[in-house]
Amino acid sequence: MQSVGRCTGGRRFLNETCPLSAKAFVAENHIQTPYSMNTIIYRDPHITVFQSALFQTNSTVVQTDDMVLVVDPAWLPEEVKNIRRYVDDIRGLKPLYMVFTHADFDHIIGYKAFNPDRVFFSKAMDERTDKEQVLRQITDFDQQYYIDRPYPVEFPAADFTVFRDGVQFRSGETKMTFYLTPGHTIDSMMVVVWQLGLCIAGDYLCDVEFPLIEHSSVAYEATLEKLPHIHDRNWFTRLIPGHGKPALLLNEWLKRRTESLSYLYALRESIALDLPFDEAALWKRYKYSVIQKGFHEANRALLEEEYRQNLWSWNPKDRKVKRFLEQPAEVGDSDSEEDLENLREQQRERDLEYL
């Protein structure tokens, strides 16, 4: 199936259905120039989250007494350089590790800007047969926007491949635990840094977008169902998605999980019962409709093909979760932005007290 509105294995601005030229699209959507600076959107004594100007893509740097960890460094050359400069400043003599949550090109694009001691990703990512296509997407992107990178573009080479859930790696007193999370892509995985109560989730539970399903909605649902079990074994409170704001509280990422299930079940109901999908409710919750309409259409095409192959069936019991998408946030809700910001500040104060 050919994706509508995005290329398989990653994101791009334009596609065959978009009427805008490249420069017009950038101008109309207020995207900064290719050498704009990324922003640090979250920082505590151990975790720094850099966010790109493009697609609010997150690159996470974790530091402990035992190591420095870089996850999915992206997008633009100056942004990647800023991350590298920060890592050089804090590293000292500690080992440098890199984790790639999956092989969408926007997540591996900064690989060769670093010289890590070990690289971690899933066995499925290591076994991908389309590595050259992924690299072509990077070079096509750079060609489209006249971007020169000061480092070579290569597909990551793994020193440590994750082949099952619960695989662990220890560096001194710091423990990382890996979980396979296919659905968004076939090779997706998450990493939990146990001592920090932190899960780095890749392209799941993003507050700025509904599920982007490039591999399988059945696997995507299984990953969402697996998340509480991952939490129960590791007791993390903070979750960093691949795009958008970090979820710094348990209730925050659980709410996003419910929203993701709601979208998935609403789309299944629409297909199975031949009912119109409530896009008005979707665009009230997710504001980047210009490009995300294409993502939604691609999801629908994939789920329709899965339905024809009897890979899933519609369960009326799922309607209760589906309705969550249709419920507007109430004024005074405990999950309001102001309340969540207060809770985030409390979390930061607890981190400082811990030190």
N, C-alpha and C positions, 0 to 999 in steps of 0.2 A: 504494500500500500504506500502510495506517495503522500507524504505529509503536506497539509495545506497550511501555509503561514509560518512554517519553520522547516529547516532542513533536518533530515534524520541525523541524530547524534549531536545536536547543538542548536544554538540560536543564531539568527541573522536578522538584520533590519528589514530586508526586502525580499520579495518573492514574486512569482509570476502574476499573482493576483493584485499586487499593490500598485496603484496608479501613480505614485510619487516617484520622482527620480531620487537617487541616493542623497544628493545635497538638499533637495527639497524636504525629504523625510527628516533629515537631521535638523534642518532649520525649523520646520513646523513643530517638531517635538522637543525643541529646546535642548537637544543633546549637545554637550560641550565638545570642544575641539579634541582631536585625538591625543593631545598632550596635556589634557586637563589633569588635575590632581585628584587622587582618591581621598576619601574621608574616613577617619577613624570614628565609627559609630558606637563602639563599646570598648571600654577599657577598665580592667581591674589589675591587681598586682600580678596576675598570672595569664590573663587572656586579653588579646587585642584583636578587634575585628575591623579590618579595612574594607570599605565598600567602594566599588567602582562606580563611575558615572554611568556606566552602561548596565541596564537591567538590574540595578541595585545588587550586583554580584558581590558576594562576601568572600573574603580571603581571611583565614583565621591563623593567628600566631599564638601558640601556647608556650609559656616558659615555666619551668620548674627548676629546682636545684639540680636536677639530673639531666635535663635536655632542653632543646628548643624544637618545637614542632610547627611546620608550615603546612596548611591544608588548602589546596586548590588556589594557588596564586594567580590572579587575573587583573585586568584584561589588557589595558593599554600599556605601552612601554614605560612611560613615566610612572604609572601606578605600580607596576611590577618593580621598578627600580626603587620606589619608596619603601616597598615591603622588604626588599633585599637590604636596603640601607638600615632599616630598623632592626632586622635580624642580625646584621653585622655588629650593630651597636650593643645588643643585649647578649650575644652568644658567648663571648669569652672563649673558654676552652671546652665548653659543653658540646656534645654531639648534636648534629642537626639532622632531623628526620623530616620526611615529606610524606603526606598522605594524599592520595587522589580518590575522591569519593565515587567518581565515575569518569568515563572518557568522552563526555561531551566536550567539544573543542574549547568552549569558554572556560572549562575547568582545568585543562592541561596546558593552556597557552603560555604559562609562565615557567614551565618546568626547567628549561635550560638556563634560566637566569640565576639558578642556585647550584651549589655543589654539595648536595646532601650526603650524609654518611649512610643512610638507608632510605629506601623508597618503598612505601606500602600501598598496595591496592588489591582488588579482588582477583581471584584466579580467572573469573569470567572476563575481566578487563584484559588480563594478560593473553587470553586466548582469542581475543577479537580478531576477525579476519578482515576488518575494514579499516585498519590503522592508517593506510595510505589515504583513504578517503577523508578521515578525520584531519590529517595533516593538510590535505588540500583545502579543507574548509577554513583553516587558519590562514593559509597563504591567499586564498580568495578574499577573505575578509580584509587582510592587510593591503592587498592590491586595490580593493574597492575604495578604501579610505586613505590611500597613499601613506601607509604606515611602514616605517623602517624599524625593525627590532635590532637591538645591539647584541642579541644572543641568537643562536641557531634554534630553529623550530624542529623539535624531535618528539616522537611518541615516548612517554616515560618507560624506563626500564626498571623492573621490580627487583628488589633484593628480598622481599618478603611478600608472598601472595597469600591471601585469605581464601580458604577453600570451604570453610564451614563457620557457623555461628559460634561465638564464644572464644575464638582464637585470641590468645593474649600475647603481649610483648611487654617486657619489663626493662626499664632503664633505671638502675638504682632502685629508689623507692617509688618511682612513677610507673603506673600500670595503665596500658592501653588495651581495651577489649574491642574486637571488631565483630560486626554483624552484617550478614548479606541481606540486602534490601532491594531485590529486583522489583521492577514495575515501571518506574520512570524510565530506566534503561535496564538492559539485561545484566549489567555489570555493577549496579549501584551497591554501595555499602556505607555503613555508619561506623564511627569510632567513638567510644566512650573513654574519657580520661577520668578514672575512678576517683582519684583523690580530690579532684576539682568539682565533682558533681556535674560534669559537662558532657553533652552529646553533640557531636558535629554530624549533621544529618544529611548533607548533600541536598538535592533538590526535592525535599519533602518538608511539609508544614511551613511553606513560605506564606507570609501574610499578604504579599502583593500579587499572588497568583493562585489560581485553583490548580489542582493536579494536572501536570503535563505528562501524559501517558504515551511514551514512545515505544514501550515493549509490550506490556500486558496489563489489562485492568484487573485480571484475576490475581496476578502477582502483586499489583499495587495494593489491592484490598488486603491481601495476606500480610504485606509489610505494615500497613496501618494497624492491623489486628495484632501484629507482633510487638508493636512499640510499648504497650503497657507491660509486657513480659520482660522486655529489655530493661525497662525502668525498674521493675521489681527485683531484678538480679543486680542492678548497679546503683539504684537510688540516685539518679541524676535529677537536678531541678532545672538546669539551664540547657537550652537547646538552640544551636545556631544553624539556621537553614542556609541553603545556597544563595538565596536572594531575599532581600527585605530585612526586617528587624529581627534581632534575636528574641527568642522567648525566654525570659529570665525567671519565670515562675512555673511551677507545675501546672496550675490551672490554665495558664496562658497557652502552653503547647497542647494540652488536652483539648482545649477549645478549637485550636486549629485542626487537630486530628478529626474532631467531629465535623468541622466544616468540610474537610476533604472527603470524608465518607458521605456527607450530605450531597456534595456535588456528584460523586460517583453514582450514588443510588438514584438521584434525580435524573441523570442522563440515562441510566439503565431503564428506568420506568418509562421515560419518553420513547425509547426505542422499542421496548417490549410491548407496550400498550398503544403504540402509534399516537402518542399525545405530543402537543407542542411543548418544547422546553421553555421554561420561564427565564428568558435571557434578561428581561428587565430587572429581575431580582439579582441575577448574576452580576450585572454591571453596576448595581448599587453597592455591591460588596467589593468588587474589583474594578478599579477605575481606569486601567490601561486597555480600554476596549479596542483601540485602533489596531494593535497588533495581536491582542489576545483573542479576538474573534477568530483569527486563523488557527490559533492553538485549540480553541473549542471545537471548531469544525474538524480538525484533525483527530481529536479525541473521539468525536462522534463517528467518524468514518471507521476508526479502529474498532470501537465497541460494536458497531453494526456488523462488521465482519466476524467478530468473536461470537456474536449472537447467532449469526447464520451457521457457524460451526458448532453451536451448542456448547460453547465454553463457559457460559454462565446462564442462569435463568433468573427471572424477576421474582423476588420474594416480597409480597405485600407488607410483611412485617417491617421492611426497611423504610416504609413511608414515614415512620416516626422520626427517624434520623434525617430523612430528606427534607422535612418541613423546617429543619433548623436553618436551612439556606434562605427560607422565605420570611424568617422572623427578623424584623429590624431591631437594632440594638436600642434598648430603652434608656431614656435619660435617667441618670442616677444608678445605672447598672454597675455592679462592683467591678466589672471588667472594662469600665470606661477608660479612655486614654489617660485622664488625669490620675485615676486611682492606680492604674498600672505603672505609671511613671513614679508615683510615690512608693509603690512596692519595689520597683527596680532600685530606687535610691536606698531603701532599707537593705536590699541585698548587697549593694555596694558597701554600705556601712558595716555590715556583718563581715564582708571580705576583709576590710581594713582591720577590724577588731581581731580577726583570726590571726593576722600577721603580728 
